[in-house]
Amino acid sequence: MTEERTPLDVLAIAAHPDDAEISAGGTIARLVEGGYRVGVLDLTRGEMGTRGTREDRQAEAEAASKVLGLRLRRNLGLPDGRVEATVEARERLAAILRLHTPRVVLAHHTDDPHPDHCAAGVLAQEAWYLSGLRRLAEQDGGPPAHRPARLYRFLSHTAFAPSLVVDVTRVFDRKLEAIRAYATQLEAQDPGDTGKHFLFGADLEQRVITKNRYHGESIGVEYGEPLLAEGPVSADCPLVAMLAAAPPGTSRDE
């Protein structure tokens, strides 16, 4: 069966449902508000999470996608808690990049205490490169080779010095709404569950607010999301151009 092609401007590759919303939800919302086609590819269904079921996470991801206005949401179906950058996984991901032809990829940083996040970051990098190999594309028998112009890392747990910080002040309420769609991940499930984030012991929503306030202050705005690129960022790179065309205080529909 031939997969349906949905052309994208930006694709966020996340280890679990809710990772893209937590780490890059504001950037996604701002790009969508500017009229750009944005999709999210979750690598797993989050089935190993302490809170919620596989079905819960799927329903929550669908609700969050509607809040953000995503053009596409897909799931690679890798095993949660066991994500590996295998040859098979990276070639499947490369095929998705060729199919949807995003100009920009957003992905996890490879320095993160969660092994799935690290592996997802490696997998995104390797698939990004492989997607541009003509002979591999011909061997696959699908769409022609296409390598996105740029790959950026978003922040999960381990801090980094960002290459750029995106002003997400205007759309920050929408980001929080998308995160709140994952109700099972935010609420205590039993008397022994304190309702806190397990890794750092802090309320997840409060951690998001704190981090985005910190990065927003670094560029003189209320809320910001940090992104990391390898090497200098050109003023003409696609993501910068898209953000410039969709400034934080305006919408293309206004």
C-alpha positions as CSV (number, residue, x, y, z in Angstrom):
1,M,0.0,0.0,0.0
2,T,1.3,3.4,-0.9
3,E,1.5,5.8,2.0
4,E,-0.2,9.2,1.6
5,R,2.1,12.1,1.2
6,T,1.5,15.2,3.3
7,P,4.2,17.8,2.4
8,L,5.6,19.5,5.5
9,D,7.7,22.6,6.3
10,V,8.8,21.3,9.7
11,L,8.7,17.8,11.3
12,A,9.4,17.3,15.0
13,I,10.7,13.9,15.9
14,A,10.0,12.9,19.5
15,A,10.6,9.8,21.6
16,H,7.2,9.8,23.3
17,P,3.8,11.5,22.9
18,D,4.0,14.8,24.8
19,D,7.8,15.3,24.3
20,A,7.3,17.6,21.3
21,E,4.6,19.6,23.1
22,I,6.8,20.0,26.3
23,S,10.0,20.9,24.5
24,A,8.9,22.6,21.3
25,G,5.2,23.2,21.6
26,G,5.5,27.0,21.4
27,T,7.7,26.9,18.3
28,I,5.3,24.5,16.7
29,A,2.3,26.7,17.6
30,R,4.0,29.9,16.3
31,L,4.9,28.2,13.0
32,V,1.3,26.9,12.5
33,E,-0.1,30.3,13.4
34,G,2.1,31.7,10.6
35,G,0.6,29.3,8.1
36,Y,3.4,26.7,8.0
37,R,2.8,23.0,7.7
38,V,4.1,21.2,10.8
39,G,4.0,17.6,11.8
40,V,5.0,15.4,14.7
41,L,6.4,11.9,14.5
42,D,6.3,10.1,17.9
43,L,8.7,7.1,17.9
44,T,6.9,5.2,20.6
45,R,3.4,5.1,22.1
46,G,4.6,5.8,25.6
47,E,3.2,2.4,26.8
48,M,5.9,1.9,29.4
49,G,5.0,5.1,31.3
50,T,3.9,4.8,34.9
51,R,0.9,6.9,34.3
52,G,-1.8,6.2,31.6
53,T,-2.3,3.5,29.1
54,R,-1.3,3.2,25.5
55,E,-4.9,4.1,24.5
56,D,-4.8,7.1,26.9
57,R,-1.7,8.4,25.3
58,Q,-3.0,8.0,21.8
59,A,-6.2,9.9,22.6
60,E,-4.2,12.6,24.4
61,A,-1.8,13.0,21.4
62,E,-4.8,13.4,19.1
63,A,-6.3,16.1,21.3
64,A,-2.9,17.9,21.6
65,S,-2.5,17.7,17.8
66,K,-5.8,19.5,17.4
67,V,-4.8,22.2,19.9
68,L,-1.6,22.9,18.0
69,G,-3.2,22.6,14.5
70,L,-0.7,19.9,13.3
71,R,-0.9,19.0,9.6
72,L,0.3,15.4,10.4
73,R,0.9,13.2,13.4
74,R,2.4,9.7,13.0
75,N,3.9,7.1,15.2
76,L,6.8,4.8,14.3
77,G,5.7,2.2,16.8
78,L,9.1,1.5,18.4
79,P,9.2,-0.1,21.8
80,D,8.9,2.4,24.6
81,G,11.9,2.3,27.0
82,R,13.9,0.4,24.4
83,V,14.4,2.9,21.5
84,E,17.6,2.1,19.6
85,A,19.1,3.7,16.5
86,T,19.0,0.4,14.5
87,V,19.5,0.2,10.8
88,E,15.9,-0.8,10.3
89,A,14.6,2.1,12.4
90,R,16.7,4.8,10.8
91,E,15.8,3.6,7.3
92,R,12.1,3.7,8.2
93,L,12.5,7.2,9.5
94,A,14.5,8.3,6.5
95,A,11.7,7.0,4.3
96,I,9.3,9.2,6.3
97,L,11.5,12.2,5.7
98,R,11.6,11.5,2.0
99,L,7.8,11.1,1.9
100,H,6.9,14.3,3.7
101,T,9.9,16.4,2.6
102,P,10.2,18.8,5.6
103,R,12.6,21.6,5.2
104,V,13.5,21.6,8.9
105,V,13.6,18.8,11.5
106,L,13.3,19.3,15.3
107,A,14.6,16.5,17.5
108,H,15.9,15.6,20.9
109,H,19.4,16.5,22.1
110,T,21.6,13.4,22.3
111,D,22.7,14.5,25.8
112,D,19.8,13.5,28.1
113,P,19.3,11.3,31.1
114,H,16.4,9.4,29.4
115,P,17.9,6.8,27.1
116,D,15.0,7.0,24.7
117,H,15.6,10.7,24.2
118,C,19.3,10.1,23.5
119,A,18.5,7.3,21.1
120,A,15.8,9.4,19.4
121,G,18.3,12.2,18.9
122,V,20.9,9.8,17.3
123,L,18.2,8.2,15.2
124,A,17.0,11.6,13.9
125,Q,20.5,12.6,13.0
126,E,21.3,9.4,11.1
127,A,17.9,9.3,9.3
128,W,18.4,13.0,8.3
129,Y,21.6,12.1,6.6
130,L,20.3,8.8,5.0
131,S,17.2,10.6,3.6
132,G,19.5,12.4,1.2
133,L,21.1,9.3,-0.3
134,R,19.8,8.8,-3.9
135,R,20.7,5.2,-4.2
136,L,19.1,4.3,-0.9
137,A,15.9,6.1,-2.0
138,E,15.9,4.2,-5.3
139,Q,16.5,0.9,-3.5
140,D,13.6,1.7,-1.2
141,G,11.3,2.2,-4.2
142,G,9.5,5.2,-2.7
143,P,9.9,9.0,-3.1
144,P,13.2,10.4,-4.3
145,A,16.0,11.4,-2.0
146,H,15.3,14.5,0.2
147,R,17.5,15.8,3.0
148,P,16.0,18.6,5.2
149,A,18.0,21.7,5.1
150,R,18.6,21.8,8.8
151,L,18.2,19.8,12.0
152,Y,17.7,21.5,15.4
153,R,17.8,20.0,18.9
154,F,15.2,20.9,21.4
155,L,15.7,20.9,25.2
156,S,14.3,18.1,27.3
157,H,16.3,17.8,30.6
158,T,20.0,18.6,30.1
159,A,20.7,22.3,29.6
160,F,22.7,23.6,26.6
161,A,23.8,26.9,25.3
162,P,21.2,27.5,22.5
163,S,22.0,28.6,19.0
164,L,18.7,30.5,19.0
165,V,15.8,31.1,21.3
166,V,12.3,31.3,19.8
167,D,9.9,33.9,21.3
168,V,6.8,31.9,22.1
169,T,5.1,34.5,24.4
170,R,2.1,35.0,22.1
171,V,1.4,31.3,21.8
172,F,2.5,30.1,25.3
173,D,-1.1,29.6,26.5
174,R,-1.7,27.3,23.5
175,K,1.5,25.3,24.4
176,L,0.2,24.8,27.9
177,E,-3.2,23.8,26.6
178,A,-1.5,21.1,24.4
179,I,0.5,19.9,27.4
180,R,-2.6,19.7,29.6
181,A,-4.2,17.4,26.9
182,Y,-1.9,14.8,28.4
183,A,-4.0,14.6,31.6
184,T,-2.7,11.2,32.7
185,Q,0.8,12.5,32.8
186,L,0.0,15.4,35.0
187,E,-2.3,13.9,37.6
188,A,-1.6,11.6,40.5
189,Q,-2.9,8.0,39.7
190,D,-3.1,6.6,43.2
191,P,-2.4,7.6,46.9
192,G,1.3,6.8,46.5
193,D,1.7,9.1,43.5
194,T,2.5,12.6,44.5
195,G,1.6,14.0,41.1
196,K,5.2,15.2,40.6
197,H,7.6,14.6,37.7
198,F,9.5,11.5,38.6
199,L,13.0,12.5,37.4
200,F,13.4,15.9,39.1
201,G,10.5,15.8,41.6
202,A,8.9,19.0,40.3
203,D,5.5,19.6,38.8
204,L,5.8,19.2,35.0
205,E,3.8,22.2,34.0
206,Q,5.8,24.4,36.5
207,R,9.1,23.1,35.1
208,V,8.0,24.1,31.6
209,I,7.0,27.6,32.8
210,T,10.3,28.0,34.7
211,K,12.5,26.9,31.8
212,N,10.6,29.0,29.2
213,R,10.7,32.1,31.4
214,Y,14.4,31.6,31.9
215,H,15.1,31.4,28.1
216,G,12.6,34.1,27.4
217,E,14.4,36.5,29.7
218,S,17.7,35.7,27.9
219,I,16.2,37.4,24.7
220,G,14.1,40.0,26.5
221,V,10.7,38.4,26.2
222,E,8.4,36.6,28.6
223,Y,8.7,33.1,27.3
224,G,11.3,31.4,25.0
225,E,12.2,28.0,23.7
226,P,15.9,27.1,23.1
227,L,17.1,25.3,20.0
228,L,20.6,24.0,19.2
229,A,22.1,23.6,15.8
230,E,25.5,22.2,14.8
231,G,27.6,25.1,13.5
232,P,26.5,28.7,12.9
233,V,22.9,29.5,12.0
234,S,22.6,31.5,8.8
235,A,20.2,34.4,8.7
236,D,18.8,32.8,5.5
237,C,18.2,29.3,7.0
238,P,14.6,28.1,6.5
239,L,13.6,28.1,10.2
240,V,14.8,31.6,10.8
241,A,13.1,32.7,7.6
242,M,9.8,31.0,8.6
243,L,9.9,32.7,12.1
244,A,10.7,36.0,10.5
245,A,7.7,35.6,8.2
246,A,5.5,34.8,11.3
247,P,6.7,37.3,13.9
248,P,5.6,36.7,17.5
249,G,3.2,39.6,17.6
250,T,1.3,38.9,14.4
251,S,-0.5,36.1,12.4
252,R,-0.8,35.7,8.7
253,D,-4.6,35.6,9.1
254,E,-4.7,39.1,10.7
